[in-house]
Amino acid sequence: MPTGALFLERFDIVEGFPAVDLSTGANTGDWVAAKNAKRIVIAFISGVGTAGDDPTLTVQQAVNNAGGSVKALNFTVIYRKQAATSLASTTQWTKTTQTAANTYTEATAAEQALIWVVEIDPVVDLDVANSFDYLRATVADVGANAQPGYLLYVVEKVHLTTPASQPSNL
């Protein structure tokens, strides 16, 4: 990428799902197109909740933005920041490596504010040979107690575009 390129010329930010109470049911992210992306970052952000109401992040892939032929999209690495009340002074990311799976949870996640990040390389991680060009993330209902959360995708573009001319990633 040329030096001096603006962030929004290189990346797009797509809402997976808006800020919600994670205890009101399944929280399903929109499908995002991976076909013209170098990399997609899934960022799940949650506020402090109640012990035992731990979120579970699930990642899937499909052949279209309607969820055609949906199947698991496994990942092994997740980066996270977690703190008891606020992430303002949490500067370091913790890298967690798991056995390949399309879900991630942590037993004490509900008791902390958190940011979880999963990076997807569409060419390597998606089943592109069988036309799986879309992905989404979901967060299951966390239980009976209120817990705020939201989901974003940050899409690294293959080619520079101005923010005004950015094609839809949905």
URCORKA-V76210 format. One record per residue. PSI is psi in degrees with one decimal (none if undefined). OMEGA is omega in whole degrees, 0 to 359 (999 if undefined). Layout:
BEGIN
psi | omega
PSI | OMEGA
PSI | OMEGA
END
This chain:
BEGIN
psi | omega
141.3 | 178
142.5 | 175
147.5 | 180
-3.5 | 178
135.9 | 178
152.2 | 179
-48.2 | 183
-7.8 | 170
-25.4 | 182
-24.9 | 187
154.5 | 171
146.6 | 176
122.6 | 184
130.4 | 178
125.2 | 174
-58.1 | 167
149.6 | 184
173.2 | 176
123.8 | 183
168.4 | 168
113.2 | 185
-8.3 | 181
5.6 | 184
11.4 | 180
-176.8 | 179
140.1 | 182
99.7 | 188
121.0 | 177
154.9 | 174
155.6 | 172
139.7 | 178
137.8 | 181
129.9 | 180
-6.8 | 187
-42.0 | 182
31.8 | 180
141.3 | 173
-38.6 | 184
148.4 | 174
128.9 | 176
126.5 | 174
121.7 | 180
114.9 | 176
128.0 | 183
134.5 | 181
147.2 | 174
178.3 | 181
134.4 | 179
-145.8 | 185
138.0 | 179
135.7 | 179
-13.8 | 179
50.9 | 186
132.7 | 178
150.5 | 173
119.2 | 178
130.8 | 179
136.7 | 180
135.0 | 181
163.0 | 175
156.4 | 181
169.7 | 181
-12.0 | 177
174.4 | 183
7.3 | 173
1.2 | 179
27.7 | 180
132.9 | 178
36.6 | 184
139.2 | 175
168.6 | 182
144.6 | 171
99.4 | 185
148.8 | 175
157.7 | 181
-22.4 | 185
134.0 | 172
136.7 | 175
142.8 | 182
149.3 | 167
131.4 | 179
142.2 | 179
155.4 | 186
-37.8 | 183
-41.6 | 185
146.3 | 178
4.0 | 185
-36.3 | 181
8.7 | 178
100.0 | 185
-22.5 | 185
140.2 | 172
143.7 | 173
126.3 | 179
127.8 | 177
129.1 | 177
129.4 | 180
165.0 | 170
140.9 | 183
122.4 | 179
163.4 | 178
13.1 | 177
157.9 | 174
137.8 | 171
167.5 | 178
136.9 | 189
-24.3 | 181
17.8 | 185
-35.8 | 184
-27.9 | 184
2.6 | 185
153.2 | 166
145.2 | 184
155.9 | 166
124.3 | 174
135.7 | 181
129.0 | 174
127.6 | 178
132.1 | 181
127.8 | 171
106.1 | 186
-39.6 | 183
-36.9 | 184
-41.1 | 191
-32.8 | 181
156.6 | 176
68.6 | 184
-26.2 | 178
-26.6 | 179
24.3 | 174
26.6 | 175
99.5 | 187
7.7 | 182
150.2 | 175
160.9 | 173
160.5 | 174
148.8 | 177
157.7 | 174
120.2 | 182
158.0 | 173
128.2 | 184
-10.7 | 181
-157.9 | 189
-17.0 | 188
143.1 | 182
139.0 | 176
118.4 | 181
148.5 | 177
159.8 | 174
167.4 | 185
134.8 | 177
150.9 | 169
135.8 | 171
116.6 | 187
117.9 | 174
122.1 | 185
151.7 | 175
-39.3 | 181
149.3 | 175
136.4 | 173
153.8 | 175
151.1 | 180
-36.0 | 181
-25.4 | 182
9.2 | 182
122.3 | 176
158.4 | 180
138.5 | 176
9.6 | 179
none | 999
END
